[in-house]
Amino acid sequence: MQFVRLTLKNWRNFTTVDLKIGERLFIAGPNASGKSNLLDAFRFLRDIAKIGGGLQAAVGVRGGLTKLRCLAARRDPDVEIEVELRDGDATRWRYGIGMKQETRGMRRVLLTHEIVWKNDERLLNRPDPADRGDDLRLTETHLEQIAANRSFRPLAEVFQKILYLHLVPQLLKFPHLANRDAVGEDPFGIKFLDRMMETPEKTRRSRLKKIESALRLAVPELQELCDLRDEKGIPHLEAVYQHWRPNAGRQQEDQFSDGTLRLIGLLWTLLDGDSLLLLEEPELSLHTSIVGKLPEVIWRMQRARRRQVLVSSHSTELFSDRGIGAEEVALLKPHGSEGTEVELASAKESIRLLLEGGMSMAEAVLPMTAPVSVSNLTLFD
């Protein structure tokens, strides 16, 4: 099942969003324009649907509804998210929620609506008569309740599997800097090695062999990659590098380069499952020659697993890939007090003409994301 459309109202940077989504989407925009916040709409749905999650927890971990509501929201301050999905060509799903905050008392988040459509049949339309007689019911979605989501449980299961990764190499190199026992999402890869070792051995070794073959091409002198546990049972990665002394070329993850760790994390995550994958700036720490190959690598791996991938990036090298189509690029443009506008590059005639004239996506799109006064930055004293 794949997401085909995202609609937002008053969500973080955005007053309105109506975005079509294909098998992959590359998100481009200036700093602080909302690239991460656009991806967070999908993470928010996952956090509602996951076991032990729910609406109140999903809003609470983000600082409350006032932190989610767009600063440009005026007359109608409700926050809304709606997604459309397709299960092959046979089944269309639509799920949407609206939220507001109690005006007094505990200031809890209340649903203004929750709807589910399957093809042309409406399976859920809240608030229903029972909701109107008990406001406490509106503090929970039916999506998070096993007893209530039976007719649309496939949606809950798809949301629960959404995966986000922005691996921070330093958290693997210096594990004492973070709480490895923390529960919940692990967006920065603190427990990446633990999750890797939880994979059945046969599958794990197969994936590591594939990753090893890629690293041999991308990382100079690397010959072998394997996993192991130390005497305390803590998982590690170990690489063997070509060296004139037989045992001197062995290194564990605390000695890996940042780029090596991020590339391992990216390749492992692409191999791990078939759910929607959210990637934020995968080019960080990688050589430009590698970054230029990432779109094709991602495409080949996601196609093999029928997987959908959404990527945010600033990289000229990444957007220079000629295989990226204008319908696969979402362009974010801030408009001050009116919030950020989101538009597919294919909808802008100026971009279409530049591409037809032979420009790459990087040449046609990225200049439009540059801050207007960035040239004055050199005057900083």
Number of C-alpha atoms within 10 A of each C-alpha: 20 21 21 17 17 20 17 22 22 23 29 24 27 26 23 20 20 16 16 18 23 16 17 22 22 26 25 27 25 19 13 11 23 24 24 17 17 21 19 16 20 22 21 21 26 23 25 25 27 20 12 10 15 23 23 18 15 20 20 14 10 12 11 17 22 15 13 16 22 24 19 19 21 11 6 8 19 19 24 23 22 22 22 20 20 17 12 9 7 7 12 19 23 22 20 19 20 17 22 19 19 11 9 7 6 8 12 19 20 20 25 17 18 22 19 25 17 18 13 10 10 12 14 19 12 18 17 12 8 11 14 12 10 9 13 12 15 23 17 17 22 23 27 22 17 12 10 13 18 13 12 18 17 14 19 22 15 18 22 20 17 19 22 22 20 18 26 17 23 18 19 23 18 12 14 9 11 13 11 14 8 10 7 10 14 17 14 16 22 25 20 19 17 14 12 21 17 9 12 9 11 8 10 17 16 11 16 21 14 14 21 20 14 14 20 15 12 17 17 10 14 19 18 18 22 16 16 13 11 8 7 6 8 11 18 18 18 18 19 18 20 16 13 8 7 10 11 11 15 17 15 16 19 18 12 17 16 19 19 17 22 22 25 17 23 21 19 18 18 20 18 17 15 20 22 25 24 22 22 21 17 23 24 19 16 18 13 15 11 17 21 19 14 20 20 15 14 18 19 12 14 22 12 10 14 17 21 22 23 20 22 22 19 22 18 19 19 25 26 19 18 13 13 20 16 21 17 20 25 26 26 23 20 20 13 11 12 16 22 25 19 23 19 20 22 17 13 12 10 12 19 16 12 15 19 9 10 10 16 19 25 21 16 21 24 17 13 17 17 15 13 9 7 8 9 8 8 7 6 5 4
